[in-house]
Protein backbone atom coordinates (compact mmCIF):
# COMPACT_ATOMS: atom_id res chain seq x y z
CA UNK A 1 0.00 0.00 0.00
CA UNK A 2 1.30 3.45 -0.94
CA UNK A 3 -0.06 6.77 0.25
CA UNK A 4 0.98 9.99 -1.49
CA UNK A 5 -0.52 13.41 -1.94
CA UNK A 6 0.31 13.30 -5.64
CA UNK A 7 2.07 11.03 -8.08
CA UNK A 8 5.87 11.10 -8.40
CA UNK A 9 5.84 12.78 -11.80
CA UNK A 10 3.29 15.31 -10.64
CA UNK A 11 5.37 16.02 -7.58
CA UNK A 12 8.50 16.56 -9.64
CA UNK A 13 6.82 18.85 -12.16
CA UNK A 14 4.85 20.75 -9.55
CA UNK A 15 7.92 21.10 -7.36
CA UNK A 16 10.09 22.38 -10.17
CA UNK A 17 7.38 24.82 -11.28
CA UNK A 18 6.74 25.92 -7.70
CA UNK A 19 10.42 26.50 -7.08
CA UNK A 20 10.62 28.55 -10.27
CA UNK A 21 7.78 30.77 -9.06
CA UNK A 22 7.13 30.65 -5.33
CA UNK A 23 10.76 30.08 -4.41
CA UNK A 24 12.25 32.48 -6.95
CA UNK A 25 13.00 36.01 -5.83
CA UNK A 26 9.70 37.95 -5.91
CA UNK A 27 9.46 41.44 -7.30
CA UNK A 28 11.33 43.80 -5.06
CA UNK A 29 13.05 41.07 -3.06
CA UNK A 30 16.39 41.95 -1.57
CA UNK A 31 19.33 40.56 -3.54
CA UNK A 32 20.81 38.97 -0.45
CA UNK A 33 17.76 36.75 0.22
CA UNK A 34 18.43 33.09 -0.48
CA UNK A 35 16.43 29.95 -1.19
CA UNK A 36 17.09 26.78 0.79
CA UNK A 37 15.86 23.29 -0.08
CA UNK A 38 15.76 21.21 3.12
CA UNK A 39 14.64 17.78 4.27
CA UNK A 40 11.13 17.84 5.75
CA UNK A 41 12.36 16.64 9.14
CA UNK A 42 14.29 19.90 9.60
CA UNK A 43 11.29 22.22 9.51
CA UNK A 44 10.91 23.12 13.19
CA UNK A 45 14.62 23.64 13.78
CA UNK A 46 15.29 25.55 10.56
CA UNK A 47 12.29 27.81 10.95
CA UNK A 48 13.65 28.90 14.33
CA UNK A 49 17.19 29.29 12.99
CA UNK A 50 15.99 31.27 9.99
CA UNK A 51 14.16 33.71 12.27
CA UNK A 52 17.29 34.15 14.36
CA UNK A 53 19.55 34.49 11.30
CA UNK A 54 17.28 37.15 9.88
CA UNK A 55 17.54 39.11 13.11
CA UNK A 56 21.31 38.62 13.44
CA UNK A 57 22.45 38.94 9.83
CA UNK A 58 19.58 41.00 8.38
CA UNK A 59 19.20 38.46 5.58
CA UNK A 60 16.33 36.08 4.91
CA UNK A 61 16.11 32.52 3.64
CA UNK A 62 13.02 31.17 1.93
CA UNK A 63 12.98 27.47 2.88
CA UNK A 64 11.24 24.75 0.88
CA UNK A 65 10.69 21.50 2.80
CA UNK A 66 10.11 18.10 1.20
CA UNK A 67 11.66 14.66 0.96
CA UNK A 68 15.39 14.87 0.17
CA UNK A 69 14.78 12.72 -2.90
CA UNK A 70 12.13 15.08 -4.30
CA UNK A 71 14.27 18.16 -3.64
CA UNK A 72 17.34 16.62 -5.28
CA UNK A 73 15.29 15.76 -8.36
CA UNK A 74 13.91 19.31 -8.47
CA UNK A 75 17.44 20.71 -8.28
CA UNK A 76 18.50 18.38 -11.08
CA UNK A 77 15.53 19.62 -13.12
CA UNK A 78 16.72 23.21 -12.73
CA UNK A 79 14.68 24.53 -9.81
CA UNK A 80 16.45 27.65 -8.50
CA UNK A 81 17.94 27.30 -5.03
CA UNK A 82 21.10 28.30 -3.19
CA UNK A 83 21.53 25.71 -0.43
CA UNK A 84 20.55 22.04 -0.10
CA UNK A 85 20.28 20.13 3.18
CA UNK A 86 19.67 16.41 2.80
CA UNK A 87 18.59 13.82 5.37
CA UNK A 88 21.18 11.39 4.02
CA UNK A 89 24.50 11.35 2.24
CA UNK A 90 23.15 9.49 -0.81
CA UNK A 91 21.12 12.36 -2.23
CA UNK A 92 23.92 14.86 -1.65
CA UNK A 93 26.25 12.47 -3.48
CA UNK A 94 23.65 12.24 -6.25
CA UNK A 95 23.92 15.99 -6.80
CA UNK A 96 27.71 16.03 -6.33
CA UNK A 97 28.11 13.38 -9.03
CA UNK A 98 26.18 15.64 -11.39
CA UNK A 99 28.32 18.65 -10.41
CA UNK A 100 25.30 20.46 -8.99
CA UNK A 101 26.90 21.46 -5.67
CA UNK A 102 30.09 23.31 -4.76
CA UNK A 103 32.06 20.42 -3.22
CA UNK A 104 34.27 22.65 -1.08
CA UNK A 105 31.14 23.87 0.75
CA UNK A 106 29.80 20.44 1.70
CA UNK A 107 29.74 19.60 5.40
CA UNK A 108 28.06 17.02 7.60
CA UNK A 109 25.78 19.05 9.82
CA UNK A 110 23.60 16.84 12.04
CA UNK A 111 22.78 13.36 13.28
CA UNK A 112 19.41 11.81 14.13
CA UNK A 113 17.72 8.56 15.25
CA UNK A 114 14.69 6.65 13.96
CA UNK A 115 11.92 5.57 16.30
CA UNK A 116 8.73 3.52 16.29
CA UNK A 117 5.71 5.68 17.11
CA UNK A 118 2.03 5.08 17.86
CA UNK A 119 -0.95 7.40 18.40
CA UNK A 120 -0.76 9.04 21.83
CA UNK A 121 -3.62 6.93 23.24
CA UNK A 122 -2.28 3.61 21.92
CA UNK A 123 -1.81 0.71 24.35
CA UNK A 124 0.76 -1.05 22.16
CA UNK A 125 3.91 -2.11 23.97
CA UNK A 126 6.91 -3.44 22.07
CA UNK A 127 10.60 -3.89 22.74
CA UNK A 128 12.63 -3.31 19.58
CA UNK A 129 14.96 -6.28 19.28
CA UNK A 130 15.78 -9.03 16.77
CA UNK A 131 12.59 -10.72 15.56
CA UNK A 132 10.29 -8.53 17.68
CA UNK A 133 6.58 -9.06 17.03
CA UNK A 134 5.88 -6.00 14.91
CA UNK A 135 3.51 -7.75 12.50
CA UNK A 136 1.42 -9.04 15.40
CA UNK A 137 1.22 -5.57 16.92
CA UNK A 138 -0.01 -4.15 13.61
CA UNK A 139 -2.89 -6.61 13.39
CA UNK A 140 -5.00 -5.58 10.41
CA UNK A 141 -3.42 -2.12 10.38
CA UNK A 142 -0.52 -0.70 8.39
CA UNK A 143 2.98 0.44 9.28
CA UNK A 144 3.43 4.05 8.18
CA UNK A 145 6.82 4.70 6.58
CA UNK A 146 8.30 7.20 4.16
CA UNK A 147 8.94 5.88 0.65
CA UNK A 148 11.42 3.06 1.24
CA UNK A 149 12.93 3.30 -2.23
CA UNK A 150 13.80 6.99 -2.21
CA UNK A 151 13.12 8.91 1.01
CA UNK A 152 15.94 8.66 3.58
CA UNK A 153 13.64 7.98 6.56
CA UNK A 154 12.04 5.12 4.67
CA UNK A 155 15.37 3.69 3.60
CA UNK A 156 16.72 3.82 7.14
CA UNK A 157 13.55 2.19 8.43
CA UNK A 158 13.67 -0.67 5.97
CA UNK A 159 17.35 -1.25 6.71
CA UNK A 160 16.62 -1.44 10.44
CA UNK A 161 13.74 -3.88 9.98
CA UNK A 162 15.85 -6.06 7.71
CA UNK A 163 18.71 -6.10 10.22
CA UNK A 164 16.28 -7.07 12.98
CA UNK A 165 14.76 -9.84 10.87
CA UNK A 166 11.20 -8.51 10.70
CA UNK A 167 10.98 -6.81 7.29
CA UNK A 168 9.64 -9.90 5.51
CA UNK A 169 6.76 -10.14 7.98
CA UNK A 170 5.62 -6.52 7.57
CA UNK A 171 6.58 -5.46 4.04
CA UNK A 172 3.06 -6.13 2.75
CA UNK A 173 1.60 -4.05 5.59
CA UNK A 174 3.58 -0.89 4.86
CA UNK A 175 1.74 2.34 3.99
CA UNK A 176 4.31 4.53 2.23
CA UNK A 177 4.07 8.32 2.42
CA UNK A 178 5.87 10.97 0.39
CA UNK A 179 8.04 12.22 3.26
CA UNK A 180 8.61 11.72 6.97
CA UNK A 181 6.20 14.46 8.06
CA UNK A 182 3.42 12.87 6.02
CA UNK A 183 4.32 9.56 7.69
CA UNK A 184 4.05 11.20 11.09
CA UNK A 185 0.63 12.62 10.20
CA UNK A 186 -0.74 9.16 9.36
CA UNK A 187 0.05 7.99 12.88
CA UNK A 188 -0.96 11.22 14.61
CA UNK A 189 -4.38 11.11 12.93
CA UNK A 190 -4.83 7.47 13.86
CA UNK A 191 -4.81 6.26 10.25
CA UNK A 192 -1.93 3.89 11.03
CA UNK A 193 -1.38 2.15 14.39
CA UNK A 194 2.41 2.37 14.13
CA UNK A 195 4.99 4.24 12.10
CA UNK A 196 8.72 4.81 11.71
CA UNK A 197 9.91 8.42 11.83
CA UNK A 198 12.88 10.41 13.08
CA UNK A 199 13.15 10.98 16.79
CA UNK A 200 13.03 14.73 16.13
CA UNK A 201 9.72 14.45 14.28
CA UNK A 202 8.15 12.42 17.08
CA UNK A 203 9.17 15.13 19.55
CA UNK A 204 7.43 17.76 17.44
CA UNK A 205 3.98 16.11 17.41
CA UNK A 206 1.99 15.70 20.62
CA UNK A 207 -0.37 13.34 18.80
CA UNK A 208 2.14 10.49 18.91
CA UNK A 209 4.24 8.68 21.48
CA UNK A 210 7.50 6.80 21.07
CA UNK A 211 7.24 3.03 21.50
CA UNK A 212 10.95 2.39 21.03
CA UNK A 213 14.20 3.64 19.50
CA UNK A 214 15.87 1.56 16.80
CA UNK A 215 19.43 0.50 17.64
CA UNK A 216 21.97 2.75 15.95
CA UNK A 217 23.77 -0.27 14.52
CA UNK A 218 20.61 -1.57 12.82
CA UNK A 219 20.84 0.97 9.99
CA UNK A 220 23.39 3.27 8.33
CA UNK A 221 24.31 6.39 10.33
CA UNK A 222 21.65 9.09 9.96
CA UNK A 223 23.58 12.15 8.86
CA UNK A 224 22.43 15.46 7.36
CA UNK A 225 24.89 17.02 4.89
CA UNK A 226 24.62 20.61 3.69
CA UNK A 227 26.13 22.33 0.64
CA UNK A 228 25.87 25.43 -1.49
CA UNK A 229 24.53 24.67 -4.96
CA UNK A 230 26.77 25.19 -7.96
CA UNK A 231 24.24 27.52 -9.57
CA UNK A 232 24.26 29.96 -6.64
CA UNK A 233 26.27 33.13 -6.92
CA UNK A 234 25.12 34.67 -3.63
CA UNK A 235 27.75 35.04 -0.89
CA UNK A 236 24.89 34.89 1.63
CA UNK A 237 24.43 31.21 0.75
CA UNK A 238 27.78 30.32 2.30
CA UNK A 239 27.06 32.71 5.15
CA UNK A 240 23.87 30.78 5.90
CA UNK A 241 25.73 27.46 5.84
CA UNK A 242 28.34 28.90 8.20
CA UNK A 243 25.54 30.09 10.51
CA UNK A 244 24.05 26.57 10.58
CA UNK A 245 27.43 25.31 11.82
CA UNK A 246 27.84 28.07 14.39
CA UNK A 247 27.36 28.14 18.14
CA UNK A 248 24.32 30.35 17.60
CA UNK A 249 22.42 27.61 15.75
CA UNK A 250 23.53 24.68 17.91
CA UNK A 251 21.01 25.07 20.77
CA UNK A 252 18.14 25.43 18.30
CA UNK A 253 19.06 22.16 16.62
CA UNK A 254 19.56 20.45 19.97
CA UNK A 255 16.19 21.72 21.23
CA UNK A 256 14.55 19.67 18.47
CA UNK A 257 16.60 16.59 19.37
CA UNK A 258 19.28 16.68 16.67
CA UNK A 259 22.86 15.76 17.40
CA UNK A 260 25.08 18.58 16.12
CA UNK A 261 28.04 17.17 14.21
CA UNK A 262 29.60 20.18 12.48
CA UNK A 263 30.94 23.18 14.41
Secondary structure as GFF3:
##gff-version 3
##sequence-region A 1 263
A	DSSP	alpha_helix	8	21	.	.	.	ID=ss1
A	DSSP	beta_strand	34	39	.	.	.	ID=ss2
A	DSSP	three_ten_helix	40	42	.	.	.	ID=ss3
A	DSSP	alpha_helix	43	57	.	.	.	ID=ss4
A	DSSP	beta_strand	61	66	.	.	.	ID=ss5
A	DSSP	alpha_helix	68	76	.	.	.	ID=ss6
A	DSSP	beta_strand	83	85	.	.	.	ID=ss7
A	DSSP	alpha_helix	89	97	.	.	.	ID=ss8
A	DSSP	three_ten_helix	103	105	.	.	.	ID=ss9
A	DSSP	beta_strand	107	111	.	.	.	ID=ss10
A	DSSP	beta_strand	114	119	.	.	.	ID=ss11
A	DSSP	alpha_helix	134	138	.	.	.	ID=ss12
A	DSSP	beta_strand	143	146	.	.	.	ID=ss13
A	DSSP	alpha_helix	152	163	.	.	.	ID=ss14
A	DSSP	alpha_helix	167	170	.	.	.	ID=ss15
A	DSSP	three_ten_helix	171	173	.	.	.	ID=ss16
A	DSSP	beta_strand	174	177	.	.	.	ID=ss17
A	DSSP	alpha_helix	180	188	.	.	.	ID=ss18
A	DSSP	beta_strand	194	198	.	.	.	ID=ss19
A	DSSP	alpha_helix	199	204	.	.	.	ID=ss20
A	DSSP	beta_strand	208	213	.	.	.	ID=ss21
A	DSSP	three_ten_helix	216	218	.	.	.	ID=ss22
A	DSSP	beta_strand	223	228	.	.	.	ID=ss23
A	DSSP	alpha_helix	235	244	.	.	.	ID=ss24
A	DSSP	alpha_helix	247	255	.	.	.	ID=ss25
A	DSSP	beta_strand	259	260	.	.	.	ID=ss26
###
